[in-house]
């Protein structure tokens, strides 16, 4: 069932003729995505490890940067700093994420982002045939083929940015 969801992310995918599936993520009463996302995905035949998280951080000189990473790996700060040529990096604060990406925490996609935002793509994204990304709208995620996502991310820096 592909329900209608409109966001800059779905617009971009539609424009590039990338097929995707909308996944409804029930929100708790305080409008936070449920923590049982893994169970939800497993029930839909998707690998919970295939979620591509958009980790937003800020470099001392380079400003905000987004790391797209799958598989639950943790960002390797030394590798990120080295790639960016930074001495210091920190996670973006909760209220800085919308400012940096245009999206709220919990819905940040790795694509359809502001032009000035540096995007790094971890090699882990290519490890899954189907990946799940933020839709740009809280309460919804999108499932698509990783090759299609990587095509949308072509031109972005790719590499190993998580602790092995």
Secondary structure, DSSP 8 states (H G I E B T S, - for coil): ------SHHHHHHHHTT---EEEE--B-TTS-B-STHHHHHHHTT--GGGBEEEEEEEETTTEEEEEEEETT--B-HHHHHHHHT-S-EEE--HHHHHHHHSS-TT---SSS--TT-EEEEEGGGGG-SEEEEE-SSTTEEEEEEHHHHHHHTTTSEEE--B--
